[in-house]
Amino acid sequence: MSSGKEPLVGEDISLDFHDDDGDDMYDDDDTYDHQDTDALLGQHEQGDMSAEPAQAEGTSSAESQGNTAATDAAVAASVWSFGYYQSFFDVNTADVTKRVKLGAIPTPKFLEETKSKSDLYGPFWISTTLIFALALTGNLAHYTATPQDQRTEWHYDFSKVTLAATAIYGYTTLVPIGLWLGMRFYSALAVSAFDLLCLYGYSLTVYILAACLCGLPFVDNGFQWGIIMTVMGTSSAVVVINLSRLLHDAPARLRIVVIAVAVLANAALAVGFKMYFFQY
């Protein structure tokens, strides 16, 4: 049984399956579907685009860190390698001869000469020569001071070599490095620790002459003291003059402390040489 209105004869019958409400509904659904799809695709593309720079940035950062680590490792390896220190032994006879003269005569030109190219060849051999010179002449002085009837029981004292090596290598290493650290802490210096090591090594040149003179049999105790004091003053003057010129712009208190430490350390070394090696 039909409750609707029956069509009249001759009236066009058209069925519209897309009413207004339906059209809006389906259009909205299609719009939402397209918007959601576009949004998802856009987010995915943006995610890919942002991920690529992030990945590239991460790769670049990792490569940068790797290069930095490699550079640091190379620098560390060079410092601890033999090749790094080989340059400090690359000197010729003319260079060493000139620096020996500057180290034996008080002049402010020593650091000017070695500033561009310090060496450890001269300081090492000067220190080593002084060690054996002290041990030899010290034993010789002991032998000549021994009474004639007791010389058959005399024996060579090898401990003098050990003590001389400890004193000299310690003096030429610890004192300049200590002064350099102190000066670097309180003042800006255009000098390296190797420059001071070079200065202190060559400043011991006059001590080799003193050791040879003090070991002579006819040199008495008073003459030995005169020789030791002379070379102590000469060696101290070489160090002090060059350090003073280096610290001409530093505070006055720093200059006084540095000079006092340099002189006292040299005096202790000289007195120790006389009292241990030539006091009989």
C-alpha positions in Angstrom: 0.0 0.0 0.0 1.5 3.2 -1.0 1.1 6.3 1.1 2.9 8.7 -1.4 1.4 10.8 -4.2 0.8 8.9 -7.4 2.2 10.5 -10.6 -0.2 11.8 -13.1 -0.3 10.4 -16.6 2.1 12.3 -18.9 4.2 13.8 -16.1 7.9 13.3 -16.5 9.3 11.1 -13.9 12.9 11.8 -13.0 14.6 10.3 -10.1 17.3 12.5 -8.5 19.5 10.4 -6.4 21.7 13.4 -5.4 19.7 15.7 -3.3 21.2 18.8 -1.8 21.9 17.2 1.5 23.5 14.2 -0.1 25.7 16.4 -2.4 27.0 18.4 0.6 27.6 15.2 2.5 29.5 13.5 -0.2 31.4 16.6 -1.2 32.5 17.2 2.3 33.6 13.6 2.7 35.6 13.9 -0.5 37.1 17.2 0.6 38.1 15.7 4.0 39.6 12.7 2.3 41.6 14.9 -0.1 42.7 17.2 2.7 43.7 14.3 5.0 45.6 12.7 2.2 47.3 15.9 1.2 48.1 16.6 4.9 49.6 13.2 5.4 51.6 13.4 2.2 52.8 16.9 3.1 53.8 15.8 6.6 55.6 12.8 5.1 57.4 15.0 2.6 58.3 17.5 5.2 59.5 14.7 7.5 61.7 13.4 4.7 63.0 16.9 3.9 63.7 17.6 7.6 65.2 14.2 8.1 67.6 14.6 5.2 69.2 17.9 6.6 69.2 16.4 10.1 70.9 13.3 8.7 73.3 15.4 6.7 74.0 17.7 9.7 74.6 14.6 11.9 76.9 13.2 9.3 78.7 16.5 8.9 79.0 16.8 12.7 80.3 13.3 13.0 82.8 13.9 10.2 83.9 17.2 11.9 84.3 15.5 15.2 86.2 12.7 13.5 88.5 15.1 11.8 89.0 17.0 15.0 89.8 13.9 16.9 92.1 12.8 14.1 93.9 16.2 14.2 94.2 16.1 18.0 95.6 12.5 17.8 98.1 13.6 15.1 99.2 16.5 17.2 99.5 14.3 20.3 101.4 11.7 18.4 103.8 14.3 16.9 104.6 15.7 20.4 105.4 12.2 21.7 107.2 11.0 18.6 110.9 11.1 17.9 110.4 13.2 14.8 109.0 16.1 16.9 112.2 16.5 18.9 114.5 15.7 16.0 114.3 19.3 14.9 115.9 20.4 18.2 119.0 18.5 17.2 119.2 19.8 13.7 122.2 22.2 14.1 125.6 22.4 12.6 129.0 23.1 14.0 128.9 26.8 13.3 125.6 27.2 15.2 126.9 25.3 18.2 130.2 27.1 18.3 128.5 30.5 18.2 126.1 29.6 20.9 128.9 28.2 23.1 130.6 31.6 22.9 127.3 33.4 23.7 126.7 31.1 26.6 130.2 31.8 28.1 130.1 35.6 27.7 127.4 37.6 29.4 125.4 39.2 26.6 121.7 39.8 25.9 122.0 38.4 22.4 121.7 34.7 23.3 117.9 34.5 23.1 117.9 36.6 20.0 120.2 34.0 18.4 118.2 31.0 19.5 114.7 32.4 19.4 114.0 31.3 15.9 115.7 27.9 16.3 116.5 26.6 19.8 118.4 23.4 20.0 118.9 20.7 22.6 122.0 19.2 21.0 124.4 21.6 22.6 122.8 21.6 26.1 122.7 17.8 26.2 126.4 17.4 25.3 127.5 20.3 27.4 125.7 18.8 30.4 127.0 15.3 29.7 130.5 16.5 29.3 130.3 18.4 32.5 129.0 15.3 34.3 132.0 13.2 33.3 134.4 16.2 33.8 133.2 16.6 37.4 133.4 12.9 38.2 136.9 12.6 36.7 138.4 15.7 38.2 136.7 15.2 41.5 138.2 11.7 41.8 141.6 13.1 40.6 141.4 15.9 43.3 140.6 13.2 45.9 143.5 11.1 44.7 146.0 14.0 44.9 144.7 14.9 48.3 145.2 11.4 49.6 148.5 10.8 51.6 151.2 9.0 49.8 151.1 6.0 52.1 147.3 5.6 51.7 147.1 5.8 47.9 147.3 2.0 47.5 143.9 1.7 49.2 142.4 4.5 47.1 139.5 3.6 44.7 137.5 5.4 42.1 134.2 6.7 43.4 131.6 6.0 40.8 128.8 7.6 42.9 130.2 11.0 41.8 128.9 10.3 38.3 125.4 9.5 39.6 125.3 12.6 41.8 126.7 14.9 39.0 124.1 13.6 36.5 121.3 14.1 39.0 122.4 17.6 39.9 123.2 18.8 36.4 120.3 17.3 34.5 118.0 18.4 37.2 119.3 21.9 37.2 119.2 22.3 33.4 115.7 20.8 33.2 113.7 21.7 36.3 114.9 25.2 36.9 114.2 26.6 33.4 110.9 24.8 33.2 109.9 26.1 36.6 110.8 29.6 35.7 109.0 29.4 32.4 105.8 28.2 34.1 106.0 30.9 36.6 106.6 33.6 34.0 103.8 32.3 31.8 101.4 32.3 34.8 102.1 36.0 35.7 103.0 37.5 32.4 102.6 36.8 28.7 106.0 35.7 27.2 107.0 35.4 23.6 109.4 32.6 24.5 109.1 28.8 24.7 110.3 26.4 27.4 112.8 25.1 24.8 114.4 28.6 24.6 115.1 28.5 28.3 116.3 25.0 28.3 118.7 26.0 25.5 119.8 29.0 27.5 120.5 27.1 30.7 122.3 24.3 28.9 124.8 26.6 27.2 125.3 28.7 30.3 127.0 25.7 31.9 129.9 25.9 29.4 132.2 27.8 31.8 131.6 25.1 34.5 133.5 22.6 32.3 136.6 24.9 32.4 136.2 25.3 36.1 136.0 21.5 36.7 139.2 21.0 34.7 141.1 23.8 36.6 139.9 22.6 40.0 141.1 19.1 39.4 144.7 20.2 38.9 147.1 19.0 41.6 148.7 22.4 42.3 145.4 24.3 42.7 144.7 24.8 46.4 141.4 25.2 48.2 141.3 29.0 48.0 142.1 29.1 44.3 139.3 26.5 43.8 136.8 28.7 45.6 137.9 31.7 43.4 137.4 29.6 40.3 134.0 28.4 41.4 132.8 31.9 42.3 134.0 33.3 39.0 132.2 30.8 36.9 129.1 31.1 39.1 129.0 34.8 38.5 129.6 34.4 34.8 126.9 31.7 34.3 124.4 33.6 36.4 125.1 36.8 34.5 124.4 35.0 31.2 121.0 33.8 32.5 120.0 37.0 34.3 120.9 39.4 31.5 118.8 37.4 29.0 115.9 36.9 31.4 115.9 40.6 32.3 115.7 41.6 28.7 112.9 39.1 28.3 111.0 40.6 31.3 111.5 44.3 30.6 107.7 44.8 30.3 106.8 42.5 33.2 106.0 43.7 36.7 109.0 44.7 38.9 108.1 42.1 41.5 108.1 39.3 38.9 111.5 40.4 37.6 113.0 40.4 41.1 111.6 36.9 41.9 112.8 35.4 38.6 116.3 36.9 39.0 116.6 35.8 42.6 115.5 32.3 41.8 118.0 32.1 38.9 120.9 33.4 41.0 120.2 31.3 44.0 119.8 28.1 41.9 123.1 28.7 40.2 124.8 29.5 43.5 123.5 26.3 45.1 124.8 24.4 42.1 128.3 26.0 42.3 128.6 25.5 46.1 127.5 22.0 45.8 130.1 21.2 43.2 132.9 22.7 45.4 131.8 21.0 48.6 131.2 17.6 47.2 133.7 17.2 44.4 136.7 19.3 45.4 136.6 19.6 49.2 139.4 17.4 50.6 
